Amino acid sequence: MSYRLPAYEHIAAIVPSYSPFGDQSAIISTDGLTSAVDNNVRTLIKRLARSSSTDLPALKARTAKLTNRAILQPLLLAPGLVLVPLKVRKPRVAGDTSTGYVNMHAVTGVKSTANKPYRSTLQLTGGAELPVLWSPATVNKQLQHARLALHHLVLSPELTDSPASYAAIAGIATKIIDVIYDLLNLKRGR
């Protein structure tokens, strides 16, 4: 049975986790709850990309070009879902992933921690905290790469063929139409 993915704006993080049954993933929601999922992180990212009709290799190539990074690019999958890759665990077995993804929009703070081997802790909406192996400076740099990519992919005319860009533009256009409609109704005296 396949796990039903939450709405994009309700995803705070997708992280790899170990369970008694082996390697799994956990989805942390914006209300602070964590759900265990049998799929690995890579599969969940592919499912999210497919559900938003996003060409994942093309998106990675674009963000790699924008951020000058060959690996660990931010993934702009939908409005409200900008996934930032972070090292969140040390793998027990070769081949297990150590990278999790946090939704840039769900990050409320980054702080240093003394809880070794972790060097920083991300504070997420809903009160959840996520330990990260990287320093706060590195985490903030990753978040900055995501902001840069988001800015360029949404605002650059030559790059607006991504589904995330179309959805963002469509949302703005809808609001503008609603405002015009309200103004016309006010003018008519309704």
C-alpha positions in Angstrom: 0.0 0.0 0.0 1.3 3.4 -1.0 1.5 6.3 1.6 -0.7 9.2 0.6 1.5 12.3 0.5 0.4 15.4 2.5 -0.4 18.7 0.8 2.7 20.5 -0.3 2.3 23.4 2.2 2.0 20.9 5.1 5.4 19.3 4.6 8.1 20.7 6.9 10.7 18.1 6.3 11.4 14.7 4.7 14.2 12.8 6.4 15.8 9.3 6.3 15.3 7.3 9.4 16.2 3.8 10.7 13.5 1.6 12.2 13.5 -2.0 13.4 12.3 -2.9 9.9 15.2 -1.2 8.1 15.8 2.1 6.3 12.7 4.3 6.1 11.7 7.9 5.9 9.9 10.3 8.1 7.7 13.2 7.0 7.5 16.0 9.6 4.4 18.1 9.0 4.1 21.8 9.7 2.0 21.0 12.8 5.0 19.3 14.3 3.8 15.7 13.8 6.0 13.0 12.4 4.8 10.1 10.2 7.0 7.1 9.3 6.9 6.1 5.7 8.2 2.8 4.2 9.6 4.6 1.1 13.1 6.1 1.0 13.7 9.8 0.7 14.6 9.5 -3.0 11.3 7.8 -3.8 9.3 10.4 -1.9 11.0 13.2 -3.8 10.2 11.5 -7.1 6.6 11.0 -6.1 6.3 14.7 -5.1 7.9 15.8 -8.4 5.5 13.5 -10.4 2.5 14.8 -8.5 3.4 18.4 -9.4 4.2 17.4 -13.0 7.8 18.5 -12.5 10.7 17.2 -14.6 13.1 16.5 -11.7 16.3 16.1 -13.8 15.5 19.4 -15.6 14.8 21.2 -12.4 18.0 19.9 -10.8 20.0 21.0 -13.9 18.4 24.5 -13.7 19.0 25.0 -10.0 22.6 23.6 -10.4 23.2 26.3 -13.0 21.7 29.1 -10.8 23.4 28.1 -7.6 26.7 26.9 -9.1 26.4 23.6 -7.3 26.8 20.2 -8.9 25.1 18.3 -6.1 22.6 18.9 -3.3 20.5 21.5 -5.2 17.3 23.0 -3.7 14.2 21.6 -5.3 11.4 24.0 -6.1 8.5 21.5 -6.5 5.5 23.7 -5.9 4.4 27.0 -4.4 4.9 26.5 -0.7 7.3 23.6 -1.2 11.0 24.5 -1.6 13.0 21.5 -0.4 16.5 22.2 0.8 18.9 19.3 1.1 20.8 18.9 4.4 22.9 16.1 6.0 20.8 14.8 8.8 22.4 11.4 9.8 25.4 9.3 9.4 24.6 6.1 7.4 25.0 2.8 9.2 25.4 0.9 5.9 27.1 1.9 2.6 24.4 3.1 0.2 22.0 4.5 2.8 21.3 8.1 2.3 22.4 10.7 4.8 20.5 13.6 3.1 17.1 14.8 4.2 15.1 17.7 2.8 13.5 20.6 4.7 10.9 22.9 3.3 12.4 26.4 3.3 9.0 27.9 4.1 8.8 25.8 7.3 12.2 26.9 8.8 11.7 29.3 11.7 15.3 29.3 13.0 18.8 27.7 12.9 20.8 27.4 16.0 24.1 25.8 17.1 23.9 22.6 19.2 26.3 20.8 21.5 24.5 17.5 20.8 27.3 15.6 19.0 27.6 14.5 16.2 25.1 17.2 15.2 26.4 20.8 14.8 23.1 22.6 14.4 19.4 22.3 15.0 16.6 23.6 12.7 13.5 24.9 14.3 10.4 24.2 12.2 6.9 25.5 12.2 4.7 23.4 14.6 7.6 23.4 17.2 9.5 20.4 15.7 13.3 20.5 15.8 15.6 18.7 13.3 19.2 18.0 14.2 21.6 18.5 11.3 25.2 17.4 10.9 26.3 20.7 9.3 27.2 23.9 11.0 24.6 26.7 11.2 26.7 28.7 8.6 26.4 25.8 6.1 22.7 25.3 6.8 22.1 29.1 6.3 24.1 28.9 3.1 21.9 26.1 1.8 18.8 28.1 2.7 20.3 31.1 0.8 20.8 28.9 -2.3 17.2 28.0 -2.1 16.1 31.6 -1.9 18.3 32.5 -4.8 16.9 29.7 -7.0 13.3 30.6 -6.0 13.9 34.2 -6.9 15.4 33.3 -10.3 12.9 30.6 -11.2 9.8 32.6 -10.3 10.9 36.0 -11.6 13.1 35.3 -14.6 11.1 35.3 -17.9 13.4 32.8 -19.6 12.8 30.3 -16.7 9.1 30.6 -16.2 8.3 27.3 -17.8 8.5 25.3 -14.5 5.2 24.2 -12.9 6.1 26.0 -9.7 6.5 29.3 -11.6 3.3 28.8 -13.5 1.4 28.1 -10.2 2.9 31.2 -8.5 2.1 33.4 -11.5 -1.4 31.9 -11.7 -2.0 32.6 -8.0 -1.0 36.2 -8.4 -3.1 36.6 -11.5 -6.2 35.1 -9.7 -5.8 37.6 -6.9 -5.5 40.5 -9.3 -8.7 39.4 -11.1 -10.5 39.1 -7.7 -9.4 42.7 -6.8 -10.5 44.0 -10.2 -13.9 42.2 -9.9 -14.4 43.7 -6.4 -13.5 47.2 -7.6 -16.0 46.9 -10.5 -18.7 45.8 -8.0 -17.9 48.7 -5.8 -18.2 51.1 -8.7 -21.6 49.6 -9.7 -22.7 50.1 -6.1 -23.2 46.4 -5.2 
